[in-house]
Amino acid sequence: MYLIKSIKSPFYQVIFTRNGKRTTISTKTSFKSEALKFLNEFEKKLLKEEIKPQIDLQTFGDEYSDLIHTTKSKKYSLGVRLSFKKLREFTGNLPLNKIDFRLVEKFVSLTFQRSESGAAFYYRTLKAAFSKAETWEYIERNPFLKVKLPKLKTNLPSYLTESEFNFLLGFIREPLLKDFYTVLFYTGLRAGELCNLQLTNIDLSQRLMKISNTETFSTKSKKERLIPMNEAVFQIFKNRLPQVHRLNRKLYIFYRIAQDIPLTVDYVSKKFKSSIRKAGMSENLHLHSLRHSFCSNLVNANVSLYIVQQLAGHSSTKTTEIYSHTNTGSLQTAVNLLGNNNLSINKIG
């Protein structure tokens, strides 16, 4: 490694060998003293890179996945592993420090062409993972920070009005599932939260449910919350509690008697979709639409977004604000003010 100065540039150049190839880098200075200082620092940097153990994408992905396993939900953890798998399929199992901005940008762009939501998820999870890699000093800079995700299409959440939900119930035969879906519709619980609801979470005297974390289940936000019951939900729990069956030393509210196991999200999701199709309703409706319905119907009833956020357990108001766009009644009322005597117009001049 040495300095040279040629007639092609006013600046001193550092000549060095990397991966068997002769390479040049500019010192950005025409003063030899400053160029020597640059040479010294650059030499230390290269030496540090050579000494530092190289970690490949597969190894880091496994290490990062093990780290978040205890702090994130099972669904998110599986999503992280899938994100690393998709990136490896695109780049190969490269050393982490060989994954640069251009490679990441191409990966995000091509993935976005196939699936916008998939690209957005991979981008978010991998960006967080590579930030951890930077913290652990596996890489100098997170290449995802320089990549801008293309703008996503905004779709309003699909939801059911109360009359539409009652129509749907007519196509559901099992009383257990009718009760389960009704509780989701009137409480906004996530399906996993209701599947894991136990007798100790119910207080009929106060008409409250406590959504809590257990050894085998944790809420999406990791936070516990209290949900009040309306009359329909209260009557369901009042009728179901005497029938609660002991399972694994725990008293689950909703369970399948024949298999002696609590309901699963996969089971209730498939049954719900089947009922939607029997009723001839939109294919855009799925089990999570019941949660959308709870939030949308509250907003349409002019309940404040803050209250909706607390009931739904949203960690951010940005999530709750999505439902403000479903309140077309308020929008109509607002535009109806125009052209009526309700508005006073000050003429100028």
VEXTOR-339937 format. One record per residue: x, y, z of N, C-alpha, C in turn. Coordinates in pm, whole numbers, padded with zeros to 5 digits, always signed. Atoms other than C-alpha are relative to their C-alpha. Layout:
XYZXYZXYZ...
// end
This chain:
+00085-00118+00000+00000+00000+00000+00089+00124+00000-00086-00117+00009+00148+00334-00101-00076+00115-00066+00057-00121+00058+00076+00689-00217+00063+00030-00136-00053-00053+00127+00111+00826-00570-00074+00129-00032+00067-00120+00050+00029+01153-00739+00028+00009-00149-00016-00002+00145-00033+01162-01113-00054+00130-00058+00045-00122+00067-00105+01434-01365-00152-00004-00027+00144+00015+00026-00462+01298-01401-00086+00060+00112+00077-00051-00114-00565+01425-01057+00088+00087+00088-00080-00085-00091-00454+01702-00820+00018-00065+00137-00002+00063-00131-00509+01465-00527+00093-00122+00002-00078+00123-00022-00285+01193-00385-00095-00119-00004+00076+00125+00008-00407+00839-00452+00067-00108+00083-00052+00115-00073-00371+00530-00234-00013-00122-00090+00000+00123+00079-00275+00216-00425+00007-00117+00097+00000+00117-00089-00365-00111-00251-00061-00118-00075+00051+00123+00061-00463-00471-00328-00114-00056+00084+00115+00059-00069-00804-00616-00242-00051-00115-00085+00046+00121+00068-00916-00968-00331+00083-00031-00125-00090+00031+00110-00611-01005-00555+00002+00103-00111+00007-00102+00104-00691-00690-00754+00059+00132+00050-00056-00130-00034-00500-00364-00759-00110+00106-00007+00109-00097-00012-00732-00083-00647+00054+00136+00042-00040-00137-00033-00709+00294-00613-00112+00072+00072+00097-00085-00068-00881+00530-00374+00062+00138+00021-00051-00136-00012-00847+00909-00364+00005+00044+00146-00011-00056-00136-00728+01084-00049-00077+00131+00012+00074-00127+00005-00921+01397-00155+00083+00118+00050-00087-00111-00042-00620+01614-00069+00125+00006-00088-00123-00018+00077-00321+01759-00254+00121+00023+00091-00108-00018-00097-00115+01801+00065+00050-00137+00046-00056+00131-00032+00122+01513+00133-00021-00038+00146+00016+00029-00142+00096+01542+00513-00140-00054+00029+00138+00046-00019-00283+01504+00499-00022-00134-00070+00011+00126+00073-00251+01226+00242+00059-00115+00080-00062+00103-00085-00017+01033+00473-00089-00036+00118+00093+00025-00111-00266+01073+00755-00116-00087-00047+00107+00080+00059-00540+00936+00529+00047-00143-00020-00057+00132+00025-00313+00645+00431+00008-00081+00128-00013+00067-00129-00250+00559+00796-00135-00048+00051+00135+00036-00048-00621+00563+00888-00062-00107-00089+00057+00096+00093-00718+00370+00576+00062-00138+00020-00069+00126-00024-00458+00102+00648-00055-00068+00125+00057+00055-00123-00596+00058+01001-00140-00056-00025+00136+00043+00032-00948+00030+00863+00001-00134-00074-00010+00126+00074-00850-00243+00616+00045-00114+00089-00050+00102-00092-00662-00432+00885-00111-00047+00092+00112+00033-00088-00966-00418+01110-00100-00089-00072+00093+00080+00079-01184-00558+00832+00053-00141-00021-00060+00132+00022-00940-00843+00772-00004-00084+00126-00001+00073-00127-00925-00934+01140-00141-00039+00043+00138+00023-00043-01299-00906+01197-00056-00128-00065+00056+00122+00057-01470-01247+01154-00118+00032-00092+00107-00021+00096-01699-01258+00851-00118-00090+00035+00120+00079-00028-02057-01371+00914-00088+00002-00124+00083+00006+00121-02279-01492+00633-00146+00025+00034+00142-00035-00015-02647-01415+00578-00077-00106+00076+00069+00110-00067-02768-01758+00692+00029+00000+00150-00040+00003-00142-02572-01748+01019-00060+00117+00075+00057-00117-00067-02681-01395+01102-00152-00013+00013+00145+00018-00005-03044-01475+01014-00042-00091+00113+00031+00093-00109-03043-01769+01255+00024+00066+00136-00033-00065-00126-02875-01563+01527-00105+00106+00036+00099-00105-00024-03120-01275+01489-00136-00060+00034+00129+00066-00025-03422-01508+01478-00005-00057+00141-00006+00052-00137-03310-01673+01802-00016+00113+00102+00008-00114-00091-03280-01329+01961-00144+00047+00019+00135-00057-00009-03633-01210+01879-00106-00103+00039+00096+00107-00029-03796-01547+01949-00072+00021+00133+00059-00016-00134-03856-01456+02314-00071+00133+00018+00059-00133-00017-03968-01096+02257-00108+00032-00103+00099-00025+00104-04180-01113+01941-00097-00118-00010+00101+00104+00016-04491-01310+01849+00052-00110-00092-00040+00114+00084-04461-01651+01684-00019+00034-00147+00029-00037+00139-04618-01512+01366+00107+00093-00055-00103-00094+00045-04366-01227+01346+00134-00072-00017-00127+00073+00007-04073-01460+01416+00007-00085-00126+00004+00079+00123-04181-01690+01133+00015+00091-00123-00012-00096+00109-04213-01383+00910+00143+00046-00021-00141-00040+00008-03855-01282+00990+00082-00108-00070-00072+00111+00065-03725-01625+00894-00031-00006-00150+00038-00001+00141-03921-01606+00569+00069+00114-00074-00067-00116+00062-03774-01260+00497+00145-00030-00031-00139+00037+00023-03420-01390+00538+00012-00105-00111-00001+00103+00104-03502-01690+00319-00014+00063-00138+00022-00067+00130-03631-01466+00038+00123+00080-00042-00120-00077+00032-03324-01243+00060+00113-00092-00043-00105+00097+00037-03090-01547+00048-00025-00057-00138+00032+00052+00132-03274-01683-00254+00039+00099-00110-00033-00103+00098-03206-01353-00429+00151+00026-00007-00142-00038-00003-02847-01282-00318+00095-00117+00007-00090+00108-00036-02712-01622-00227+00045+00023+00144-00043-00012-00141-02556-01684+00113+00130+00081+00009-00117-00089+00001-02321-01386+00091+00045+00036+00142-00041-00063-00126-02108-01248+00373-00084+00126+00019+00091-00110-00028-02317-00982+00543+00051+00133-00055-00054-00129+00044-02081-00699+00453+00009+00013-00152+00002-00007+00146-02113-00784+00082-00140+00038-00052+00136-00039+00040-02484-00698+00080-00008+00152+00007-00007-00146+00005-02480-00337-00034-00133+00061-00042+00120-00076+00032-02734-00069-00116-00060-00041-00134+00051+00034+00133-02762-00159-00487-00067-00136-00002+00056+00134-00006-02828-00525-00412-00135+00002+00072+00124-00010-00077-03093-00441-00152-00108+00071-00081+00097-00076+00080-03260-00187-00381-00060-00087-00109+00049+00089+00106-03285-00444-00660-00092-00107+00057+00083+00102-00066-03425-00707-00421-00138+00058+00033+00127-00062-00038-03693-00469-00291-00083+00033-00123+00071-00039+00122-03783-00344-00639-00064-00119-00070+00053+00119+00068-03824-00690-00794-00109-00068+00082+00102+00060-00087-04016-00821-00493-00128+00083-00004+00115-00091+00002-04245-00516-00503-00085-00023-00125+00073+00025+00125-04338-00599-00864-00089-00123+00013+00078+00123-00019-04463-00941-00752-00105+00017+00109+00091-00015-00113-04620-00847-00420+00037+00125+00080-00029-00125-00071-04641-00498-00272+00004-00022+00151+00006+00023-00144-04741-00617+00074+00117-00086+00046-00113+00085-00033-04473-00887+00071+00129+00079+00005-00121-00083+00004-04203-00639-00028+00006+00093+00120+00005-00092-00114-04316-00398+00244+00037-00073+00129-00031+00076-00122-04299-00670+00510+00147-00039+00004-00142+00038+00004-03958-00800+00399+00089+00121+00028-00078-00123-00019-03828-00442+00388+00004+00039+00147+00006-00041-00141-03946-00360+00742+00079-00094+00091-00065+00096-00089-03822-00680+00903+00151-00005-00023-00144+00007+00029-03485-00689+00725+00070+00130+00037-00058-00129-00041-03426-00319+00789+00029-00002+00150-00021+00011-00145-03470-00384+01162+00113-00097+00032-00104+00100-00024-03248-00693+01144+00139+00055-00031-00131-00055+00037-02965-00513+00964+00042+00115+00090-00036-00101-00101-02983-00231+01218+00066-00068+00120-00062+00078-00108-02906-00494+01479+00139-00047-00042-00132+00041+00051-02620-00621+01261+00100+00114+00010-00086-00117-00013-02482-00268+01260+00039+00022+00146-00027-00014-00144-02513-00250+01639+00102-00103+00047-00093+00107-00036-02329-00582+01669+00134+00013-00073-00123-00029+00075-02059-00439+01436+00034-00110-00100-00021+00094+00110-02109-00710+01174+00015+00077-00131-00008-00085+00118-02149-00431+00918+00022+00144+00046-00024-00141-00035-02051-00064+00909-00127+00083-00011+00123-00076+00021-02380+00069+00772-00112-00094-00044+00118+00077+00040-02730-00068+00729-00038+00038-00143+00029-00034+00140-02783-00088+00349-00147+00031-00026+00143-00024+00019-03162-00079+00394-00039+00145+00028+00033-00137-00036-03149+00276+00533-00004+00092-00122-00007-00084+00120-03070+00419+00188-00107-00038-00103+00101+00047+00095-03349+00225+00015-00137+00056+00038+00133-00054-00023-03686+00395-00020-00103-00096-00058+00103+00092+00045-03983+00161-00039-00100+00074-00089+00101-00064+00085-04218+00242-00331-00132+00017+00076+00125-00030-00070-04551+00389-00224-00101-00112-00020+00098+00109+00004-04810+00127-00136-00138+00053-00034+00140-00034+00023-05167+00131-00259-00074-00005+00133+00077-00005-00124-05406+00226+00019-00138-00057-00024+00132+00062+00009-05707-00002+00055-00074+00016+00132+00079-00012-00122-05983+00071+00302-00031-00140+00053+00027+00132-00057-06042-00219+00545-00142-00046-00030+00134+00056+00023-06333-00448+00456-00065-00029+00134+00068+00023-00128-06593-00463+00731-00148-00026-00023+00142+00032+00003-06949-00568+00811-00078+00095+00089+00092-00073-00087-07234-00356+00940-00070-00102+00089+00069+00092-00091-07446-00503+01218-00104-00084-00075+00101+00075+00076-07723-00602+00975+00065-00104-00091-00073+00096+00085-07471-00768+00741+00053-00115+00084-00051+00106-00087-07320-00959+01032-00113-00094+00042+00114+00084-00037-07663-01082+01144-00044-00088-00117+00030+00079+00120-07727-01195+00787+00097-00117-00012-00103+00104+00008-07400-01390+00791-00024-00110+00102+00023+00100-00105-07489-01563+01119-00102-00106-00043+00099+00095+00049-07779-01728+00936+00060-00114-00079-00068+00105+00077-07525-01934+00739+00101-00078+00087-00091+00070-00093-07335-02057+01047-00084-00090+00089+00082+00096-00074-07479-02373+01200+00044-00021+00144-00051+00035-00133-07253-02438+01498-00019+00115+00099+00019-00104-00103-07363-02244+01810+00133+00051+00055-00131-00039-00052-07001-02246+01929+00063+00109-00087-00060-00096+00092-06882-02062+01618-00081+00130-00006+00083-00121-00003-07178-01824+01625+00039+00088+00118-00040-00075-00120-07083-01725+01978+00139+00061-00018-00138-00045+00017-06715-01698+01889+00006+00123-00090-00004-00111+00095-06772-01471+01589-00073+00123+00055+00074-00112-00058-07025-01260+01778+00086+00076+00101-00089-00066-00097-06774-01192+02056+00106+00082-00075-00099-00074+00079-06514-01092+01796-00061+00128-00058+00066-00114+00065-06762-00861+01622-00026+00113+00098+00038-00103-00097-06863-00679+01940+00111+00039+00098-00111-00036-00090-06523-00665+02114+00126+00045-00074-00120-00036+00075-06265-00624+01838+00122-00080+00040-00114+00083-00039-06048-00896+01990+00064-00062-00123-00067+00081+00102-05788-01064+01774-00041-00144+00024+00046+00139-00013-05881-01426+01705+00085-00078+00100-00089+00070-00093-05576-01553+01896-00028+00036+00144+00031-00044-00136-05675-01348+02200-00124-00072+00052+00123+00067-00044-06022-01504+02209+00020-00151+00013-00028+00143-00011-05895-01857+02144+00068-00033+00133-00075+00023-00123-05672-01822+02450-00067+00059+00124+00071-00058-00113-05932-01655+02673-00039-00110+00100+00027+00098-00105-05972-01839+03005-00101+00054+00100+00101-00036-00099-06226-01839+03285+00046+00113+00091-00054-00103-00090-05998-01625+03501+00004+00139-00064-00002-00129+00071-06012-01352+03234-00137+00069-00002+00136-00050+00010-06387-01302+03275-00051+00046+00136+00063-00053-00121-06556-01083+03537-00141+00044-00036+00138-00030+00037-06931-01101+03486-00060+00110+00086+00056-00102-00089-07005-00881+03787+00033+00142-00047-00042-00130+00052-06810-00593+03628-00020+00011-00152+00017+00007+00145-06890-00700+03271+00130+00039-00072-00132-00029+00056-06521-00697+03185+00073-00127-00040-00094+00106+00039-06272-00918+03001+00140+00056+00014-00140-00040-00009-05901-00903+03073+00079-00078-00104-00083+00063+00102-05680-00974+02773+00143+00004+00052-00129+00004-00070-05356-01090+02931+00099-00094-00067-00108+00086+00048-05024-01255+02853+00014-00120+00093-00021+00122-00078-04958-01612+02966+00132-00063-00042-00123+00070+00037-04673-01861+02943-00003-00048-00145+00013+00055+00135-04810-01991+02613-00055+00099-00102+00059-00098+00092-04962-01676+02465+00034+00142+00045-00021-00142-00031-04883-01306+02443-00072+00084-00105+00070-00088+00093-05077-01021+02287+00100+00060-00099-00087-00055+00104-04942-00854+01974+00086+00114+00052-00074-00115-00053-04841-00540+02164+00074-00033+00129-00058+00043-00127-04728-00740+02471-00066+00069+00120+00066-00072-00108-04965-00521+02673-00135-00064+00032+00130+00049-00041-05269-00629+02872-00101+00114-00009+00104-00103+00005-05602-00448+02842-00133-00056+00049+00134+00037-00045-05957-00451+02978-00101+00037-00107+00102-00024+00101-06251-00484+02740-00138-00016+00064+00136+00012-00054-06609-00409+02853-00089-00083-00092+00093+00082+00078-06893-00636+02739-00129+00078-00026+00135-00050+00022-07209-00518+02569-00097-00112+00038+00099+00097-00047-07533-00705+02637+00013-00134-00074-00011+00124+00077-07485-00959+02355+00116-00085+00048-00118+00074-00047-07136-01056+02473-00020-00050+00142+00027+00040-00139-07244-01063+02838-00086-00126+00004+00088+00116+00001-07523-01311+02760+00072-00126-00050-00077+00115+00050-07285-01535+02562+00087-00059+00110-00087+00049-00107-07039-01558+02850-00081-00055+00118+00085+00047-00109-07316-01596+03106-00050-00142-00027+00048+00133+00038-07446-01900+02915+00113-00101-00015-00110+00092+00027-07104-02046+02833+00078-00039+00126-00087+00027-00115-06928-02024+03169-00034-00129+00074+00029+00128-00067-07119-02314+03330+00045-00122-00080-00039+00113+00085-07013-02530+03033+00151-00011-00019-00145-00003+00023-06645-02442+03047+00064-00131+00042-00063+00130-00021-06437-02756+03023+00146+00018+00041-00138-00012-00046-06108-02808+03204+00095-00064-00103-00098+00047+00099-05822-02839+02954+00139+00037+00047-00139-00025-00039-05457-02877+03050+00010+00087+00125+00005-00074-00127-05541-02742+03396-00039+00146-00017+00045-00137+00024-05675-02425+03237-00144-00004-00051+00141-00004+00038-06034-02321+03176-00020+00091-00122+00020-00077+00122-06066-02212+02815-00149+00023-00023+00141-00033+00022-06391-02037+02724-00052-00068-00125+00042+00061+00127-06406-02167+02366+00087-00122-00030-00073+00125+00022-06310-02529+02300-00086-00095-00083+00069+00102+00079-06400-02821+02075-00014-00125+00086+00025+00110-00094-06560-03088+02287+00052-00133-00053-00039+00130+00057-06493-03380+02050+00149-00024+00011-00146+00015-00005-06118-03317+02035+00057+00038+00137-00043-00040-00134-06101-03183+02391+00117+00100-00006-00105-00101+00016-05888-02889+02273-00064+00137-00021+00055-00134+00026-05936-02511+02259-00004+00027-00150+00005-00038+00141-06029-02351+01928+00134+00057-00044-00124-00056+00056-05740-02255+01701-00036+00107-00102+00024-00108+00096-05709-01948+01480-00020-00058-00140+00011+00061+00132-05661-02168+01173-00139-00060-00022+00132+00065+00010-05983-02360+01243-00112+00102-00018+00108-00099+00007-06206-02058+01305+00011+00087-00125-00019-00079+00122-06053-01872+01007-00059-00071-00121+00051+00077+00113-06134-02150+00761-00152-00012+00004+00145+00010-00016-06485-02193+00900-00068+00132-00036+00057-00131+00029-06547-01820+00875-00002+00025-00151-00008-00021+00145-06432-01804+00512-00104-00085-00072+00101+00088+00059-06656-02098+00430-00139+00060+00013+00132-00062-00023-06955-01916+00580-00018+00123-00088+00005-00117+00088-06872-01599+00386-00039-00041-00141+00029+00047+00136-06883-01796+00061-00142-00055-00010+00138+00050+00000-07207-01970+00154-00099+00115-00007+00090-00117-00004-07362-01630+00218+00012+00085-00126-00019-00076+00123-07237-01503-00119+00054+00139+00022-00055-00131-00034-07050-01216+00043+00138+00019-00062-00126-00036+00066-06731-01042-00073+00116-00090+00042-00120+00080-00027-06413-01249-00103+00104+00079+00080-00093-00083-00077-06233-00956+00058-00020-00014+00150+00029+00018-00142-06395-01046+00389+00069-00125+00053-00065+00112-00066-06196-01269+00622-00017+00018+00150+00025-00003-00144-06185-01340+00995+00042+00132+00063-00048-00126-00059-05981-01028+01075-00093+00117-00033+00097-00104+00034-06261-00828+00909-00095+00028+00115+00086-00022-00116-06459-00875+01230+00063+00104+00092-00070-00103-00079-06195-00670+01410-00011+00136-00071+00021-00123+00077-06212-00412+01130-00143+00052+00020+00141-00039-00017-06591-00415+01173-00022+00071+00133+00012-00060-00134-06565-00339+01545+00050+00144-00003-00060-00134+00003-06335-00041+01486-00078+00095-00092+00070-00085+00097-06519+00090+01179-00137+00041+00051+00134-00032-00050-06863+00069+01340+00004+00098+00116-00015-00097-00108-06740+00254+01648+00028+00140-00056-00032-00130+00061-06590+00530+01433-00123+00059-00068+00122-00047+00066-06912+00552+01231-00105+00047+00099+00090-00045-00106-07096+00596+01562+00056+00122+00072-00063-00122-00052-06870+00898+01626+00070-00019+00134-00084+00025-00117-06670+00732+01904+00139+00055-00031-00130-00062+00024-06337+00913+01945+00105-00104-00037-00107+00090+00042-06030+00760+01783+00083-00046+00119-00077+00038-00119-05858+00760+02123-00066-00119+00070+00071+00111-00065-06128+00534+02273+00011-00126-00084-00013+00116+00090-06119+00306+01967+00139-00060+00012-00138+00048-00013-05741+00283+02000+00017-00081+00128-00013+00070-00128-05767+00181+02367-00072-00134-00003+00077+00125+00006-06035-00081+02302+00066-00103-00092-00061+00092+00097-05855-00228+02001+00141-00042+00040-00136+00034-00041-05516-00227+02172+00103+00035-00104-00097-00045+00100-05344-00044+01887+00116+00071+00070-00117-00064-00060-04990+00059+01977+00021+00141-00053-00018-00131+00062-05010+00361+01746-00134+00054-00048+00123-00062+00049-05286+00608+01659-00008-00008-00152-00001+00009+00146-05178+00575+01295-00084-00118-00048+00079+00117+00036-05335+00229+01286-00148+00031+00013+00141-00032-00025-05661+00358+01433-00053+00099-00102+00043-00104+00093-05673+00653+01194-00046-00055-00134+00044+00064+00124-05722+00411+00904-00153-00006-00004+00145+00020-00006-06080+00361+01022-00078+00130-00011+00069-00128+00014-06160+00732+01010-00051+00019-00142+00041-00014+00140-06189+00696+00631-00129-00077-00029+00124+00075+00023-06485+00458+00672-00122+00080+00043+00112-00080-00050-06697+00727+00838-00050+00096-00108+00049-00082+00111-06859+00848+00517-00118+00086+00041+00113-00080-00048-07159+00973+00713+00044+00138+00044-00053-00128-00046-06951+01244+00878+00050+00083-00117-00048-00071+00119-06794+01330+00544-00117+00061-00077+00118-00050+00070-07138+01363+00387-00060+00120+00072+00053-00111-00079-07258+01585+00671+00082+00126-00021-00089-00115+00018-06954+01806+00623-00024+00069-00134+00017-00062+00133-07001+01859+00248-00140+00056-00018+00136-00052+00010-07375+01913+00294-00011+00141+00055+00000-00136-00053-07288+02230+00482+00019+00102-00112-00024-00090+00113-07177+02380+00153-00128+00024-00078+00118-00032+00078-07450+02560-00035-00123+00023+00084+00112-00024-00091-07675+02580+00272+00023+00130+00076-00011-00121-00080-07739+02871+00503+00081-00021+00126-00078+00031-00120-07531+02693+00767+00136+00067-00003-00131-00065+00012-07217+02860+00632-00019+00148-00028+00001-00144+00028-07165+03234+00647+00124+00032-00082-00111-00029+00091-06949+03359+00361+00027+00150+00002-00041-00140-00001-06759+03683+00395+00050+00039-00138-00043-00044+00133-06734+03856+00059+00105+00109+00014-00109-00098-00001-06423+04056-00010-00021+00099-00114+00010-00102+00104-06449+04388-00199-00142+00039-00030
// end
